Amino acid sequence: MQVDKAMSDGKRAYEARRAAKAGMSLEKWLDRKEKQAAAQAREASAAKPVPKKPGLFSRLLEKAQKPL
């Protein structure tokens, strides 16, 4: 797995302890963690904020900029 090679020894040991605590193998733990990160990224990209209505001062400034 590519993630294993990019991880430092300390990080790999930390993730191995977390996997053991959850009752999983390290590979299964990392796959699950990767899938959760991908799902969160999809949710974040899908949820677009609603455009905010301009406030009072913004509207007044916009009116002031328009020619008579």
Backbone bond lengths (Angstrom), bond angles and torsions (degrees), N, CA, C in turn:
res aa  C-N    CA-C-N  psi(-1)  N-CA   C-N-CA  omega(-1)  CA-C   N-CA-C  phi
1 M - - - 1.453 - - 1.517 109.09 -
2 Q 1.310 117.95 138.55 1.453 122.05 -175.95 1.514 112.46 -68.94
3 V 1.302 116.91 -32.45 1.459 120.72 -178.57 1.527 110.14 -63.74
4 D 1.342 117.81 -37.24 1.453 121.28 -179.97 1.520 111.31 -61.82
5 K 1.332 117.15 -40.90 1.455 120.43 -176.73 1.524 111.57 -70.68
6 A 1.305 118.26 -31.57 1.455 121.48 -178.41 1.528 111.71 -80.17
7 M 1.326 117.70 -17.46 1.463 121.72 -177.90 1.517 111.60 -79.86
8 S 1.327 114.79 145.06 1.459 118.59 174.29 1.527 108.38 -76.80
9 D 1.306 116.35 167.87 1.467 120.76 -179.40 1.526 111.64 -62.85
10 G 1.321 116.23 -40.38 1.463 120.22 179.50 1.523 111.91 -64.74
11 K 1.331 116.03 -42.27 1.468 120.38 179.43 1.529 110.15 -66.54
12 R 1.317 116.43 -40.44 1.463 120.37 178.97 1.528 110.63 -63.23
13 A 1.334 117.14 -40.64 1.460 120.92 179.04 1.526 110.51 -66.71
14 Y 1.331 116.89 -40.01 1.463 121.38 178.13 1.528 110.28 -61.62
15 E 1.329 116.44 -47.49 1.467 120.46 -179.79 1.528 110.58 -66.32
16 A 1.322 118.02 -33.41 1.469 121.05 177.91 1.534 110.07 -65.67
17 R 1.336 116.77 -40.16 1.474 119.81 177.53 1.525 111.05 -64.89
18 R 1.333 116.48 -41.73 1.468 119.76 178.37 1.528 110.86 -64.74
19 A 1.335 116.68 -38.86 1.462 120.44 179.22 1.523 110.24 -66.06
20 A 1.329 116.83 -41.81 1.464 120.76 179.64 1.527 110.25 -64.61
21 K 1.318 116.32 -38.54 1.459 120.40 179.37 1.529 110.94 -64.98
22 A 1.346 116.23 -33.66 1.460 121.08 178.74 1.529 111.95 -84.79
23 G 1.332 117.41 -5.95 1.458 121.17 179.33 1.516 113.40 78.14
24 M 1.328 117.00 33.06 1.465 121.72 -179.13 1.512 109.84 -127.05
25 S 1.333 114.00 165.79 1.459 118.13 172.12 1.526 108.31 -80.79
26 L 1.318 116.19 162.10 1.455 120.56 -178.95 1.524 111.01 -61.56
27 E 1.320 117.78 -42.44 1.462 121.65 -179.09 1.532 110.94 -63.13
28 K 1.326 115.98 -44.03 1.458 120.63 -179.81 1.536 109.71 -65.44
29 W 1.317 116.96 -40.55 1.453 122.46 179.28 1.528 110.89 -61.47
30 L 1.345 116.05 -46.27 1.460 120.24 -178.68 1.527 111.28 -67.34
31 D 1.343 117.16 -37.53 1.468 120.31 176.70 1.520 110.36 -62.32
32 R 1.324 115.90 -44.83 1.467 120.99 -179.95 1.528 110.34 -63.02
33 K 1.316 115.97 -42.86 1.462 121.31 -179.62 1.535 110.43 -64.18
34 E 1.321 116.82 -40.16 1.462 121.93 179.29 1.534 110.99 -66.42
35 K 1.333 116.36 -41.22 1.468 120.35 178.69 1.522 111.01 -65.04
36 Q 1.330 117.20 -39.72 1.462 120.70 178.93 1.531 110.54 -65.12
37 A 1.323 117.30 -40.03 1.464 121.07 179.34 1.523 110.32 -65.26
38 A 1.336 116.70 -39.62 1.464 120.50 178.80 1.526 110.45 -66.61
39 A 1.335 117.04 -39.35 1.463 120.50 179.49 1.529 110.46 -65.72
40 Q 1.320 117.43 -40.52 1.460 120.92 178.43 1.525 110.75 -65.65
41 A 1.325 117.40 -36.91 1.458 120.95 178.65 1.527 110.33 -66.48
42 R 1.328 116.77 -39.68 1.462 120.33 177.65 1.526 110.83 -64.61
43 E 1.323 117.07 -42.48 1.460 121.06 179.57 1.527 110.67 -64.46
44 A 1.312 116.36 -40.76 1.463 120.30 -178.57 1.526 110.68 -66.79
45 S 1.323 117.09 -38.13 1.460 119.24 -179.79 1.520 111.21 -75.74
46 A 1.325 118.03 -27.97 1.462 121.34 -179.43 1.524 111.63 -76.94
47 A 1.305 117.56 -32.98 1.462 121.83 -177.72 1.524 109.23 -86.01
48 K 1.331 116.03 96.90 1.457 120.30 179.07 1.523 108.65 -95.36
49 P 1.315 117.49 136.91 1.466 119.37 -179.34 1.528 110.82 -68.17
50 V 1.311 115.47 147.28 1.463 122.11 178.03 1.516 107.72 -74.93
51 P 1.332 118.11 133.73 1.465 118.56 179.97 1.525 111.16 -61.54
52 K 1.303 115.23 136.69 1.448 121.47 -176.44 1.525 109.98 -84.71
53 K 1.327 116.32 136.88 1.449 122.01 177.31 1.523 108.57 -67.17
54 P 1.339 117.38 137.68 1.466 118.81 179.79 1.525 111.57 -61.79
55 G 1.298 115.15 143.53 1.452 120.96 -179.13 1.522 112.29 -77.37
56 L 1.299 115.70 179.61 1.462 121.97 -176.88 1.525 111.23 -60.09
57 F 1.316 117.77 -48.77 1.460 120.78 -177.07 1.522 111.41 -67.92
58 S 1.320 117.12 -36.12 1.459 119.85 177.62 1.519 110.83 -63.82
59 R 1.326 116.82 -42.30 1.464 120.61 178.76 1.532 110.99 -65.84
60 L 1.338 116.82 -41.50 1.460 119.96 178.82 1.525 111.56 -64.37
61 L 1.321 117.28 -42.24 1.458 120.53 178.04 1.527 111.42 -64.12
62 E 1.329 115.72 -38.59 1.460 119.70 179.55 1.538 109.89 -65.21
63 K 1.332 117.62 -41.58 1.462 121.62 177.96 1.522 110.75 -65.44
64 A 1.323 116.90 -37.28 1.464 121.27 -179.51 1.528 110.92 -67.41
65 Q 1.315 118.36 -28.18 1.463 122.77 -178.98 1.526 112.20 -78.32
66 K 1.316 117.43 -22.43 1.467 121.21 -178.10 1.530 109.58 -74.41
67 P 1.350 115.51 142.54 1.469 117.60 176.75 1.532 111.51 -71.66
68 L 1.300 115.31 154.41 1.472 120.36 -179.60 1.452 108.79 -74.92
